[in-house]
Amino acid sequence: MNDFVVETNLAYGSETTRAHLLDIMRPESVVPLPVVIHFHGGGWNMFGKYLPETEFLAHAGFCVVSANYRYAKEAFFPAQFEDARAVVQFIRDRAEQFNLDVTRVYAWGISAGAHLAALLGSDVSSGLKAVACICPPTDFCNASDWALEYADEAFAWLLGARADTYPDFARAASPLHLVSSQSAPTLIVHGAKDMLVPLPQAEVFQVALEQAGVATRLVVIPEGDHFINETHMPEIQQEILEFFRRGY
């Protein structure tokens, strides 16, 4: 990270012990930089911001931001989405301070982080240029595509109850059901052998985006499981970089 300006543990909200902290890494530049926001995975209940995972984009000329958010065990959904939106607003509010181009703001994440990126991509007010989602959970309303045991756990982790207990709530947490013609262009990368968030979660999301007229690309890694960030990261990085470089 020696080639970049790095600032860590910047507060974007009130929970400054952990949840509302973010890190920024940016190359030196005389022109405003495009921004990529990274949200970590971990079932909405573990891990945290990690700049090295998104450093490849800084090398390509992007300012990168890696953000924490409230764990579901601290606050059920929509707290995590509210935090993701607050990160976007923080970037917009500090654009002059950090020399950022707010017309080119992107987001990406893996698993739970991909879920948040996908939600932001469907949120017109976020104004994101494009999003990249790696193994994203996209539909909490239909558990038939999921490994049932994990689906029950995932729904309970995020929503505080089974999806069928609060179907409207589950729908609000499902990027699939928020897709519109105003959704951001979306890259989806998924492992064909993903048993935690099975491939149909990505396939139905791509179809919904295409039907809405949104630019989208689905990359399926035939031998990949849910942990393709550990086994296929160079390939994933190349796909993300090429997708964001298109500008949209």
DOLUM-762454 format. One line per field, with one value per residue: residue number from 0; y, x, z of N, C-alpha, C in turn; residue in one letter. Coordinates in steps of 0.2 Angstrom, whole numbers, plus 5000, padded with zeros to 4 digits. Each point is the difference from the previous one (the first is absolute). Layout:
// DOLUM-762454
resi	c(NUM,...)
n_yy	c(Y,...)
n_xx	c(X,...)
n_zz	c(Z,...)
ca_yy	c(Y,...)
ca_xx	c(X,...)
ca_zz	c(Z,...)
c_yy	c(Y,...)
c_xx	c(X,...)
c_zz	c(Z,...)
resn	c(A,...)
This chain:
// DOLUM-762454
resi	c(0,1,2,3,4,5,6,7,8,9,10,11,12,13,14,15,16,17,18,19,20,21,22,23,24,25,26,27,28,29,30,31,32,33,34,35,36,37,38,39,40,41,42,43,44,45,46,47,48,49,50,51,52,53,54,55,56,57,58,59,60,61,62,63,64,65,66,67,68,69,70,71,72,73,74,75,76,77,78,79,80,81,82,83,84,85,86,87,88,89,90,91,92,93,94,95,96,97,98,99,100,101,102,103,104,105,106,107,108,109,110,111,112,113,114,115,116,117,118,119,120,121,122,123,124,125,126,127,128,129,130,131,132,133,134,135,136,137,138,139,140,141,142,143,144,145,146,147,148,149,150,151,152,153,154,155,156,157,158,159,160,161,162,163,164,165,166,167,168,169,170,171,172,173,174,175,176,177,178,179,180,181,182,183,184,185,186,187,188,189,190,191,192,193,194,195,196,197,198,199,200,201,202,203,204,205,206,207,208,209,210,211,212,213,214,215,216,217,218,219,220,221,222,223,224,225,226,227,228,229,230,231,232,233,234,235,236,237,238,239,240,241,242,243,244,245,246,247)
n_yy	c(4994,5000,4998,4999,5004,4998,4999,4998,4996,5002,5004,4996,4998,4998,4994,5004,4995,4998,5000,5006,4996,5004,4997,5004,4998,5005,4999,5003,5005,5003,4994,5002,4996,4995,4998,4995,4999,4998,4995,4998,4993,4995,4998,5006,4996,5001,5000,5003,5007,5000,5005,4995,4998,5007,4998,4994,5003,5001,4994,4999,5004,4995,5004,4996,4997,4998,4997,5001,4996,5002,4996,4995,4998,5005,4999,4998,4997,5006,4999,4995,5000,5002,4996,4996,5003,4999,4994,4999,5002,4997,4995,5000,4999,4995,5001,5006,4998,4995,5005,5000,4995,5004,5001,4998,4998,4995,4994,4996,4994,4996,4995,5001,5001,4994,4998,5003,4998,4994,5001,5003,4995,4997,5004,5003,5001,4994,5000,4994,5000,4996,4993,4997,4994,4998,4995,5005,5000,4998,4994,5004,5001,4997,4996,4998,5006,5001,4998,4996,4996,5001,4999,4995,4998,5001,4998,4996,4999,5001,4997,4996,4997,4994,5000,4994,5002,5004,4998,5005,4998,4994,5002,5004,4995,4999,5000,4994,5002,5003,4995,5005,5003,5002,4993,4999,5001,4994,4999,4994,4998,4994,4996,4996,4999,5006,4997,5005,5003,4995,4997,4997,5001,4999,4994,4999,5002,4996,4995,5001,5000,4994,4997,5003,4997,4996,5004,4993,4997,4993,5000,4995,4998,4996,5001,5006,5001,5001,4996,5002,5004,4994,4997,5005,5003,4997,4994,5000,5001,4996,4996,5001,4999,4995,4997,5002,4998,4996,5002,4997)
n_xx	c(5004,5007,4997,4997,4996,5002,4993,5001,4995,4997,4997,4996,5000,4995,5000,5004,4997,4995,4994,5001,5005,5004,5003,5004,5001,5005,5001,5006,4996,5001,4997,4993,5000,4999,4995,5003,4994,5004,4996,5002,5002,4997,4995,5002,5005,5005,5006,5003,5000,5002,5004,5004,4994,5000,5006,4998,4994,5003,5003,4993,5001,4997,4996,5003,4994,5002,4994,5000,4995,4994,5003,4997,5005,5003,4997,4994,4999,5000,5002,5002,4994,4998,5004,4998,4994,5001,5003,4995,4996,5003,5000,4994,4999,5005,4996,4999,4999,4997,4998,4994,4999,4995,5002,5005,4995,5003,4997,5003,4998,5002,4996,5000,5007,4999,4997,5004,5005,4997,4999,5006,5001,4996,5005,4995,4998,5002,4997,5001,5006,5002,4998,5004,4997,5004,4997,4995,4998,4996,4998,4998,4996,5005,4999,4996,5003,4999,5006,4995,5004,5004,4995,4998,5007,5000,4994,5001,5006,4998,4995,5004,4998,4996,5002,4998,5003,5005,4995,4996,5002,4999,4994,5000,5002,4996,5006,4998,4997,5006,5001,5003,4997,4999,5000,5005,5004,4999,5006,4998,5004,4999,5001,5001,5005,4998,5001,5003,5002,4995,5002,4994,5003,5006,4998,4996,5005,5004,4996,4999,5006,5001,4995,5003,5004,5002,5006,5001,5004,4998,5005,4999,5003,5001,5006,4997,5001,4998,5006,4997,4998,5000,4996,4996,5004,5005,4996,4998,5006,5002,4996,5001,5006,4999,4996,5003,5005,4994,5000,4997)
n_zz	c(5000,4999,4995,5005,5000,5007,5001,5006,5001,4994,5004,4997,5006,5004,4997,5004,5003,4995,5002,5002,4999,4996,4995,4999,4994,4999,4994,4999,4999,4994,4998,5001,5005,4995,5003,5003,5002,5005,4999,5006,4999,5002,4996,4998,5002,4995,5001,4996,5000,4994,5000,5003,5002,5001,5002,4997,5003,5006,4999,4999,5006,5004,5003,5004,5002,5006,5000,5007,5003,5002,5004,4997,5003,4997,4994,5000,4994,4998,5006,4998,4997,5005,5003,4995,5001,5007,4998,4995,5005,5005,4995,4999,5006,4999,4995,5002,5007,4997,4996,5001,4995,5002,4994,5003,5003,5002,5000,5004,5000,5006,4998,5007,4998,4996,5005,5004,4996,5000,5007,5001,4996,5005,5004,4997,5006,5000,4994,5002,4998,5004,5001,5004,4999,5005,4997,4997,5006,4996,5002,5005,4995,4997,5005,4995,4999,5007,5003,5002,5003,4994,4996,5004,5000,4994,4999,5005,4998,4994,5000,5004,4994,4999,4994,5001,5005,4996,4996,5003,5006,4999,4997,5005,5003,4995,4998,5000,5006,5000,4996,4997,4995,5006,5001,5004,4995,4999,5003,4998,5005,4998,5005,4995,5005,5000,5005,5001,4994,4999,4994,5000,5006,4997,4998,5006,5004,4997,5000,5006,5001,4996,5003,5004,4996,5006,4998,4999,5004,4998,5005,4998,5005,4995,5002,5000,5007,5006,5000,4994,5005,5003,4996,4998,5005,4997,4999,5006,5002,4996,5002,5006,4999,4996,5004,5005,4997,4999,5007,4995)
ca_yy	c(5006,5006,5005,5004,5004,4995,5003,4994,5001,5006,4999,5002,5000,5001,4994,5001,4994,4996,4999,5005,5002,4998,5001,5003,5000,5003,5003,5007,5002,5007,5000,4996,4993,4996,4997,4994,4998,4992,4997,4994,4995,4997,4999,5006,4999,4999,5003,5007,5003,4997,5003,4996,4996,5004,5004,5000,5005,5006,5000,5002,5007,5002,5000,4994,5001,4994,5003,4996,5001,4997,4993,4998,4998,5007,5004,4996,5004,5003,5004,4999,5004,5007,5001,5000,5006,5005,5001,5004,5007,5002,5001,5006,5006,5002,4999,5005,4998,4994,5001,4994,5002,4997,4997,4993,4996,4993,4996,4993,4996,4992,4997,5005,5007,5001,5001,5007,5003,4999,5004,5006,5001,5001,5006,5005,5006,5000,5003,4996,4999,4992,4996,4993,4996,4993,4995,5003,4998,5005,4999,4997,4998,4993,4996,4994,5000,4999,4995,5002,5001,5007,5005,5002,5003,5006,5004,5002,5005,5006,5002,4999,4995,4997,5004,4999,5003,5006,5000,5007,5002,4996,5003,5007,4998,4996,5004,4998,5003,5007,5002,5005,5003,5005,4997,5001,4995,4995,4994,4994,4994,4994,4993,4995,4995,5004,4996,5005,5004,4996,5004,5003,5007,5004,5000,5004,5007,5003,5001,5006,5006,5001,5001,5007,5004,5003,4996,4996,4995,4995,4995,4993,4997,4993,4996,5005,4999,5007,5004,5002,5005,4997,4996,5003,5007,5004,5000,5005,5007,5002,5002,5006,5006,5002,5003,5006,5004,5002,5006,5001)
ca_xx	c(4996,5004,5000,4993,4998,4995,4997,4996,4995,4997,4994,4994,4994,5001,5002,5007,5004,5002,4995,5000,5007,5002,5007,5001,5006,4999,5006,5001,4997,4998,4993,4996,5001,4994,5000,4997,4999,5000,4997,5002,4995,5000,4993,4997,5001,5007,5006,5000,5003,5007,5003,5004,4996,4998,5006,5001,4997,5004,5005,4997,4998,4994,5001,4996,4998,4997,4996,4996,4993,4998,4998,4993,4999,4999,4994,4997,4999,5004,5005,5006,4999,5000,5008,5003,4998,5004,5007,5000,4999,5007,5004,4998,5001,5007,5003,5005,5005,5004,5001,4996,4995,4994,4996,5003,5000,4999,5000,5001,5001,5000,4995,4996,5002,4997,4993,4999,5001,4995,4994,5002,4999,4993,4997,5001,5003,5008,5003,5006,5001,4999,5002,5003,4997,5003,4996,4996,4993,4995,4993,4998,4993,4999,5005,5001,5007,5005,5000,4995,5003,5004,4995,4997,5005,5002,4994,5000,5006,4999,4993,4997,4994,4999,4997,4992,4997,4999,5002,5002,5007,5004,5000,5003,5007,5002,5002,4996,4993,5001,5002,4996,5004,5005,5005,5007,5003,5002,5004,4999,5005,4997,5003,4995,5000,4999,4995,4997,4996,5001,5001,4994,4999,5003,4997,4994,5002,5002,4994,4995,5004,5000,4993,4999,5005,5006,5006,5002,5004,5001,5005,5000,5006,4998,5002,5001,4995,4998,5006,5004,5005,5006,5003,5000,5000,5003,4995,4995,5002,5000,4993,4998,5004,4998,4993,5000,5003,4996,4998,4992)
ca_zz	c(5000,5001,4994,5001,5006,5003,5006,5003,5006,4999,5002,4996,5004,5008,5003,4998,5003,4994,4994,4996,4998,4993,4998,4993,4997,4993,4997,5000,4994,5000,4998,5005,4999,5001,5006,5001,5007,5001,5006,5001,5001,5006,5003,5004,5007,5002,4996,5000,4994,4998,4994,4995,4995,4994,4998,4993,4996,5001,4995,4993,4999,5003,5007,5003,5007,5003,5006,5004,5001,5006,5000,5001,5007,5003,4997,4994,4994,4995,5003,4995,4994,5002,5000,4993,4997,5003,4997,4994,5002,5002,4994,4997,5004,5001,4993,4999,5004,4997,4993,4997,4995,5003,4994,4999,5006,4999,5006,4999,5006,4999,5004,5004,4998,4993,5001,5001,4994,4995,5002,4998,4993,4998,5004,4996,5004,5001,4994,4998,4993,4999,5006,4999,5005,5000,5004,5004,5002,4996,5001,5006,5000,4997,5002,4996,4996,5005,5004,5004,5006,5000,4999,5007,5004,4997,5001,5007,5001,4997,5001,5007,5000,4994,4995,5000,5006,4998,4992,4997,5002,4996,4993,5001,5000,4994,4994,4994,4999,5000,4993,4996,4995,5003,5004,4997,4997,5005,4999,5005,4999,5004,4999,4998,5005,5006,5004,5005,4997,4994,4994,4998,5003,4995,4994,4999,5000,4993,4995,5002,4997,4993,4998,5002,4995,5003,4998,5005,4997,5005,4998,5004,5001,5000,5006,5006,5005,5003,5002,4994,5002,5002,4995,4994,5001,4994,4995,5002,5000,4993,4998,5004,4997,4993,5000,5002,4995,4994,5002,5000)
c_yy	c(5006,5004,5004,5004,4996,5004,4995,5003,5007,4998,5003,5000,5000,4994,5000,4995,4996,5001,5006,5003,4998,5002,5003,4999,5003,5002,5007,5002,5008,5001,4996,4992,4996,4996,4993,4998,4992,4999,4993,4995,4997,4999,5005,5000,4999,5004,5008,5003,4998,5003,4996,4997,5004,5005,5000,5005,5007,5000,5002,5007,5002,5002,4995,5002,4993,5002,4994,5002,4996,4992,4999,4998,5007,5003,4996,5005,5004,5004,4999,5004,5007,5002,5001,5006,5006,5001,5003,5007,5003,5002,5007,5007,5002,5000,5005,4999,4995,5000,4994,5003,4996,4998,4993,4997,4993,4996,4993,4996,4993,4998,5005,5007,5001,5001,5008,5004,5000,5004,5007,5001,5001,5006,5006,5006,4999,5002,4996,4999,4993,4997,4993,4996,4993,4996,5003,4997,5006,4999,4996,4997,4993,4996,4994,4999,4999,4994,5002,5002,5007,5005,5003,5004,5007,5005,5002,5004,5007,5003,4999,4994,4997,5005,5000,5003,5007,5001,5007,5002,4996,5003,5006,4998,4996,5005,4998,5003,5007,5003,5004,5002,5005,4997,5001,4994,4995,4994,4995,4995,4995,4994,4995,4995,5003,4997,5005,5005,4998,5005,5003,5007,5005,5000,5004,5007,5003,5000,5006,5007,5001,5002,5008,5004,5003,4995,4996,4994,4995,4995,4994,4997,4992,4996,5003,4998,5007,5004,5001,5006,4997,4996,5003,5008,5004,5001,5005,5007,5003,5001,5006,5007,5001,5003,5007,5005,5002,5007,5001,5007)
c_xx	c(5004,4999,4993,4999,4994,4998,4996,4996,4997,4992,4994,4994,5001,5004,5008,5005,5002,4995,5000,5006,5001,5008,5000,5007,4999,5007,5000,4998,4998,4993,4996,5000,4993,5000,4997,4999,4999,4996,5002,4995,5000,4994,4997,5002,5007,5004,4999,5004,5007,5002,5004,4995,4998,5006,5001,4997,5004,5006,4998,4998,4994,5001,4995,4998,4998,4997,4997,4993,4998,4998,4993,4999,4999,4994,4998,5000,4993,5007,5006,4999,5000,5007,5003,4998,5004,5007,5000,4999,5006,5005,4998,5001,5007,5004,5006,5006,5005,5001,4996,4995,4994,4995,5002,5001,4998,5000,5001,5001,4999,4994,4996,5001,4997,4993,4999,5002,4994,4994,5002,4999,4993,4996,5002,5003,5008,5004,5006,5001,5000,5002,5002,4998,5003,4996,4995,4993,4995,4993,4998,4993,4999,5006,5001,5007,5005,5001,4996,5003,5003,4995,4997,5004,5001,4994,5000,5005,4998,4993,4997,4995,5001,4997,4992,4997,4998,5002,5001,5007,5005,5001,5004,5008,5003,5001,4996,4994,5000,5003,4995,5004,5006,5006,5007,5002,5003,5004,4999,5005,4998,5003,4994,4998,4998,4994,4997,4995,5000,4999,4993,4999,5003,4996,4993,5001,5002,4994,4996,5004,4999,4993,4998,5004,5006,5006,5002,5005,5001,5006,5000,5006,4998,5002,5000,4994,4999,5006,5005,5005,5007,5003,5001,5000,5003,4995,4994,5003,5000,4993,4997,5004,4997,4993,5000,5004,4996,4996,4992,4998)
c_zz	c(5000,4994,5000,5006,5003,5007,5003,5006,5000,5002,4996,5004,5007,5003,4998,5004,4995,4994,4995,4998,4993,4999,4993,4997,4993,4997,5000,4993,5000,4997,5004,4998,5000,5007,5000,5007,5001,5007,5002,5001,5007,5003,5004,5007,5002,4995,5000,4994,4999,4994,4995,4995,4994,4998,4992,4996,5001,4995,4993,5000,5004,5008,5003,5007,5002,5007,5004,5000,5006,4999,5001,5008,5005,4998,4994,4994,5001,5002,4995,4994,5002,5001,4994,4997,5003,4998,4994,5001,5002,4995,4996,5004,5001,4993,4999,5004,4998,4993,4996,4995,5002,4994,4998,5007,4999,5006,4999,5007,4998,5005,5003,4997,4993,5001,5001,4994,4995,5002,4998,4993,4997,5003,4995,5003,5001,4994,4998,4992,4998,5006,4997,5006,5000,5004,5004,5002,4997,5002,5007,5000,4997,5003,4996,4997,5005,5003,5006,5007,5001,4999,5006,5004,4997,5001,5007,5001,4998,5002,5007,5000,4993,4995,4999,5006,4998,4993,4997,5002,4996,4993,5000,5000,4994,4994,4994,4999,5000,4993,4996,4994,5002,5003,4996,4996,5005,4997,5005,4999,5005,4999,4999,5005,5007,5004,5006,4997,4992,4994,4998,5003,4995,4993,4999,5001,4993,4996,5002,4998,4993,4998,5002,4995,5003,4998,5005,4997,5006,4998,5005,5000,5001,5006,5006,5005,5003,5001,4995,5001,5002,4994,4993,5000,4994,4994,5002,5000,4992,4997,5003,4996,4993,5001,5003,4995,4994,5001,5000,5001)
resn	c(M,N,D,F,V,V,E,T,N,L,A,Y,G,S,E,T,T,R,A,H,L,L,D,I,M,R,P,E,S,V,V,P,L,P,V,V,I,H,F,H,G,G,G,W,N,M,F,G,K,Y,L,P,E,T,E,F,L,A,H,A,G,F,C,V,V,S,A,N,Y,R,Y,A,K,E,A,F,F,P,A,Q,F,E,D,A,R,A,V,V,Q,F,I,R,D,R,A,E,Q,F,N,L,D,V,T,R,V,Y,A,W,G,I,S,A,G,A,H,L,A,A,L,L,G,S,D,V,S,S,G,L,K,A,V,A,C,I,C,P,P,T,D,F,C,N,A,S,D,W,A,L,E,Y,A,D,E,A,F,A,W,L,L,G,A,R,A,D,T,Y,P,D,F,A,R,A,A,S,P,L,H,L,V,S,S,Q,S,A,P,T,L,I,V,H,G,A,K,D,M,L,V,P,L,P,Q,A,E,V,F,Q,V,A,L,E,Q,A,G,V,A,T,R,L,V,V,I,P,E,G,D,H,F,I,N,E,T,H,M,P,E,I,Q,Q,E,I,L,E,F,F,R,R,G,Y)
